[in-house]
Amino acid sequence: MTKLLEEAIAAVSQLSESQQDAIASLILEELASKQSWNKAFAKSEFQVESDFSDYLSNLEDYENRLARGEIQW
């Protein structure tokens, strides 16, 4: 645990139980939100990589067909 987190917990421990619960709820909600965003970004990163891979494959096919004279520029 970091020193700053220890200080924060010490300060919160001086508050009433209801205030401690409110702060704990805020922290847990923030952590859950960050996890949700991390999952969303991980999925979108995979999708971008997949789309780029498809683009490169299509580009290679286009260049090959162009080189064979099947299509014109």
C-alpha positions in Angstrom: 0.0 0.0 0.0 1.3 3.4 -0.8 2.0 6.1 1.7 -0.7 8.4 0.2 -3.3 5.6 0.3 -2.4 4.9 4.0 -2.9 8.7 4.7 -6.2 8.7 3.0 -7.4 5.6 4.9 -6.3 7.1 8.1 -8.2 10.3 7.4 -11.3 8.4 6.4 -11.1 6.2 9.5 -11.7 9.4 11.6 -15.1 9.9 9.9 -18.5 8.5 10.9 -19.4 5.0 9.7 -21.9 6.4 7.3 -19.3 8.8 5.8 -16.8 5.9 5.6 -19.4 3.8 3.8 -20.1 6.6 1.4 -16.4 7.1 0.5 -16.0 3.3 0.2 -18.9 3.2 -2.2 -17.4 6.0 -4.3 -14.0 4.2 -4.4 -15.6 0.9 -5.4 -17.8 2.5 -8.1 -14.7 4.2 -9.5 -12.8 1.0 -9.6 -15.6 -0.8 -11.3 -15.9 2.0 -13.8 -12.2 1.8 -14.6 -12.5 -2.0 -15.1 -15.4 -1.5 -17.4 -13.5 1.0 -19.5 -10.4 -1.2 -19.6 -12.5 -4.1 -21.0 -14.2 -1.8 -23.6 -10.8 -0.4 -24.8 -9.4 -3.9 -24.9 -12.2 -5.0 -27.2 -12.0 -2.0 -29.4 -8.2 -2.4 -29.7 -8.8 -6.0 -30.9 -11.4 -4.8 -33.4 -9.0 -2.1 -34.8 -6.2 -4.7 -35.2 -8.7 -7.1 -36.9 -10.0 -4.3 -39.2 -6.4 -3.3 -40.1 -5.5 -6.9 -40.8 -8.5 -7.2 -43.2 -7.5 -3.9 -44.8 -4.0 -5.2 -45.5 -5.3 -8.5 -46.9 -7.7 -6.6 -49.2 -4.9 -4.2 -50.3 -2.6 -7.1 -51.1 -5.3 -8.8 -53.1 -6.0 -5.5 -55.0 -2.3 -5.0 -55.7 -2.0 -8.5 -57.0 -5.1 -8.2 -59.3 -3.7 -4.8 -60.5 -0.3 -6.4 -61.3 -2.0 -9.3 -63.2 -4.0 -6.8 -65.3 -7.3 -8.0 -64.0 -8.3 -4.5 -63.0 -7.0 -1.1 -64.0 -6.0 1.9 -61.9 
